[in-house]
Amino acid sequence: MGDVVELSEQNYCYGLGMLTLRIEKLGRREQHSDGVWIHLRGVELGHPSGSRQRRVLARLDAVRVRPLRAPAAHVPVRPGWECAGCGRPWPCPDRRERLLSDYAGNRAALGVYLGLQLVDASSDLRHHPAGDLYARFFGWLRPGG
């Protein structure tokens, strides 16, 4: 899991054009008249509207893992504020865990950092309700944790 694959349009169902997908789950295989196909679930990378979850049926013999130089950092990609590492809304679960570890001895500093990120995000995500953004950036913190 976590590998990135590239599929041309003729080698997957449910989409158009080249697909770049970070695999989250391998599904069942199916035998069809033109070969074996496999269900894939993951995060589509490089889509014009930002990273998004996808489910596709791909020709197994066409699945090629794209080599990666280094693991992607869990940092926000602006202006959509998706995580560069996993494509989820930032701060993603991996980044939250790291922040809790990094700021374990200084909850106030963590609050200041997240507040600054929230200010930046609110200028990019003006169409999102303020309460939703607040919950996204602060709602995951455990009181007194």
C-alpha positions as a Markdown table, in Angstrom:
| # | Residue | x | y | z |
|---|---|---|---|---|
| 1 | Met | 0.0 | 0.0 | 0.0 |
| 2 | Gly | 1.1 | 3.6 | -0.6 |
| 3 | Asp | 2.6 | 2.7 | -4.0 |
| 4 | Val | 1.8 | 5.1 | -6.8 |
| 5 | Val | 0.6 | 3.6 | -10.1 |
| 6 | Glu | 0.0 | 5.1 | -13.5 |
| 7 | Leu | -2.7 | 3.8 | -15.8 |
| 8 | Ser | -3.6 | 4.9 | -19.3 |
| 9 | Glu | -7.3 | 5.3 | -20.1 |
| 10 | Gln | -7.7 | 2.0 | -21.9 |
| 11 | Asn | -6.4 | 0.1 | -18.9 |
| 12 | Tyr | -8.9 | 1.2 | -16.2 |
| 13 | Cys | -12.7 | 1.8 | -15.9 |
| 14 | Tyr | -14.6 | 4.8 | -14.5 |
| 15 | Gly | -12.6 | 7.7 | -15.9 |
| 16 | Leu | -10.9 | 9.5 | -18.7 |
| 17 | Gly | -7.2 | 10.2 | -19.5 |
| 18 | Met | -4.1 | 9.1 | -17.7 |
| 19 | Leu | -4.7 | 8.2 | -14.0 |
| 20 | Thr | -2.0 | 8.5 | -11.3 |
| 21 | Leu | -3.2 | 6.8 | -8.1 |
| 22 | Arg | -1.6 | 6.3 | -4.7 |
| 23 | Ile | -3.0 | 2.9 | -3.7 |
| 24 | Glu | -4.8 | 2.6 | -0.3 |
| 25 | Lys | -6.5 | -0.8 | -0.8 |
| 26 | Leu | -6.2 | -3.7 | -3.3 |
| 27 | Gly | -9.6 | -5.3 | -3.9 |
| 28 | Arg | -10.7 | -8.5 | -5.5 |
| 29 | Arg | -9.5 | -9.8 | -8.9 |
| 30 | Glu | -12.0 | -10.5 | -11.7 |
| 31 | Gln | -11.5 | -12.7 | -14.8 |
| 32 | His | -12.9 | -11.1 | -18.0 |
| 33 | Ser | -12.7 | -12.1 | -21.6 |
| 34 | Asp | -9.7 | -9.7 | -22.1 |
| 35 | Gly | -7.7 | -10.7 | -19.0 |
| 36 | Val | -7.6 | -10.3 | -15.3 |
| 37 | Trp | -8.7 | -7.0 | -13.7 |
| 38 | Ile | -8.3 | -5.8 | -10.1 |
| 39 | His | -10.3 | -3.4 | -8.0 |
| 40 | Leu | -8.2 | -0.5 | -6.6 |
| 41 | Arg | -8.9 | 2.2 | -4.1 |
| 42 | Gly | -6.7 | 5.2 | -3.5 |
| 43 | Val | -6.0 | 8.9 | -3.9 |
| 44 | Glu | -5.9 | 10.3 | -7.4 |
| 45 | Leu | -2.9 | 12.5 | -7.7 |
| 46 | Gly | -2.4 | 15.4 | -10.1 |
| 47 | His | -6.1 | 16.0 | -10.8 |
| 48 | Pro | -6.9 | 19.7 | -11.7 |
| 49 | Ser | -9.3 | 20.1 | -8.8 |
| 50 | Gly | -6.9 | 18.6 | -6.3 |
| 51 | Ser | -6.3 | 15.1 | -4.8 |
| 52 | Arg | -9.4 | 13.0 | -4.4 |
| 53 | Gln | -10.5 | 9.5 | -3.4 |
| 54 | Arg | -11.0 | 7.1 | -6.3 |
| 55 | Arg | -12.2 | 3.5 | -6.9 |
| 56 | Val | -11.3 | 2.0 | -10.2 |
| 57 | Leu | -11.2 | -1.4 | -11.9 |
| 58 | Ala | -7.8 | -1.8 | -13.6 |
| 59 | Arg | -6.3 | -4.3 | -16.0 |
| 60 | Leu | -3.8 | -6.2 | -13.8 |
| 61 | Asp | -1.1 | -6.6 | -16.4 |
| 62 | Ala | -1.1 | -2.8 | -17.0 |
| 63 | Val | -0.6 | -1.8 | -13.4 |
| 64 | Arg | 2.9 | -0.3 | -13.1 |
| 65 | Val | 4.3 | 1.1 | -9.9 |
| 66 | Arg | 5.8 | 4.5 | -10.5 |
| 67 | Pro | 9.2 | 4.9 | -8.6 |
| 68 | Leu | 9.2 | 7.6 | -6.0 |
| 69 | Arg | 12.4 | 9.4 | -4.9 |
| 70 | Ala | 11.3 | 9.8 | -1.3 |
| 71 | Pro | 8.1 | 9.5 | 0.8 |
| 72 | Ala | 6.0 | 12.6 | 0.4 |
| 73 | Ala | 5.8 | 14.9 | 3.4 |
| 74 | His | 2.4 | 15.4 | 5.1 |
| 75 | Val | 2.3 | 19.2 | 4.3 |
| 76 | Pro | -0.5 | 21.2 | 2.9 |
| 77 | Val | -0.8 | 21.8 | -0.8 |
| 78 | Arg | -2.4 | 25.2 | -1.4 |
| 79 | Pro | -4.8 | 26.5 | -2.4 |
| 80 | Gly | -7.0 | 23.4 | -1.7 |
| 81 | Trp | -5.2 | 22.5 | 1.6 |
| 82 | Glu | -5.0 | 18.8 | 0.7 |
| 83 | Cys | -2.1 | 16.8 | 2.2 |
| 84 | Ala | 0.8 | 16.3 | -0.2 |
| 85 | Gly | 1.5 | 12.9 | 1.3 |
| 86 | Cys | -1.9 | 11.2 | 1.3 |
| 87 | Gly | -4.3 | 13.6 | -0.4 |
| 88 | Arg | -6.6 | 13.9 | 2.6 |
| 89 | Pro | -7.7 | 17.3 | 4.0 |
| 90 | Trp | -4.8 | 18.9 | 5.9 |
| 91 | Pro | -4.0 | 18.4 | 8.8 |
| 92 | Cys | -4.4 | 14.7 | 7.9 |
| 93 | Pro | -4.3 | 12.0 | 10.5 |
| 94 | Asp | -0.5 | 11.4 | 10.0 |
| 95 | Arg | 0.3 | 15.1 | 10.4 |
| 96 | Arg | -1.9 | 15.3 | 13.5 |
| 97 | Glu | -0.1 | 12.5 | 15.1 |
| 98 | Arg | 3.3 | 14.1 | 14.3 |
| 99 | Leu | 2.1 | 17.5 | 15.6 |
| 100 | Leu | 1.0 | 15.9 | 18.9 |
| 101 | Ser | 4.4 | 14.3 | 19.2 |
| 102 | Asp | 6.4 | 17.4 | 18.2 |
| 103 | Tyr | 4.5 | 19.7 | 20.5 |
| 104 | Ala | 3.9 | 17.2 | 23.4 |
| 105 | Gly | 5.6 | 19.6 | 25.9 |
| 106 | Asn | 4.0 | 22.8 | 24.7 |
| 107 | Arg | 0.3 | 22.7 | 23.9 |
| 108 | Ala | 0.2 | 26.5 | 23.7 |
| 109 | Ala | 2.7 | 26.5 | 20.9 |
| 110 | Leu | 0.7 | 23.9 | 19.1 |
| 111 | Gly | -2.4 | 26.1 | 19.3 |
| 112 | Val | -0.5 | 29.1 | 18.0 |
| 113 | Tyr | 0.9 | 27.0 | 15.0 |
| 114 | Leu | -2.5 | 25.7 | 14.2 |
| 115 | Gly | -4.1 | 29.1 | 14.5 |
| 116 | Leu | -1.6 | 30.5 | 12.0 |
| 117 | Gln | -2.3 | 27.7 | 9.6 |
| 118 | Leu | -6.0 | 28.3 | 10.0 |
| 119 | Val | -5.6 | 32.0 | 9.1 |
| 120 | Asp | -3.7 | 31.0 | 5.9 |
| 121 | Ala | -6.3 | 28.3 | 5.1 |
| 122 | Ser | -9.3 | 30.6 | 5.6 |
| 123 | Ser | -8.0 | 33.0 | 2.9 |
| 124 | Asp | -7.6 | 30.1 | 0.4 |
| 125 | Leu | -10.9 | 28.3 | 1.5 |
| 126 | Arg | -13.2 | 31.3 | 1.7 |
| 127 | His | -16.2 | 29.2 | 0.5 |
| 128 | His | -15.9 | 26.9 | 3.5 |
| 129 | Pro | -17.9 | 27.8 | 6.6 |
| 130 | Ala | -15.7 | 29.1 | 9.4 |
| 131 | Gly | -17.0 | 26.5 | 11.9 |
| 132 | Asp | -16.0 | 23.7 | 9.6 |
| 133 | Leu | -12.5 | 25.1 | 9.2 |
| 134 | Tyr | -12.2 | 25.5 | 13.0 |
| 135 | Ala | -13.3 | 21.9 | 13.5 |
| 136 | Arg | -10.8 | 20.7 | 10.9 |
| 137 | Phe | -7.8 | 22.5 | 12.5 |
| 138 | Phe | -8.7 | 22.3 | 16.2 |
| 139 | Gly | -11.6 | 19.8 | 16.6 |
| 140 | Trp | -9.2 | 16.8 | 16.7 |
| 141 | Leu | -7.3 | 18.0 | 19.7 |
| 142 | Arg | -8.1 | 16.2 | 22.9 |
| 143 | Pro | -8.8 | 18.6 | 25.8 |
| 144 | Gly | -5.8 | 18.6 | 28.2 |
| 145 | Gly | -4.1 | 15.9 | 26.1 |
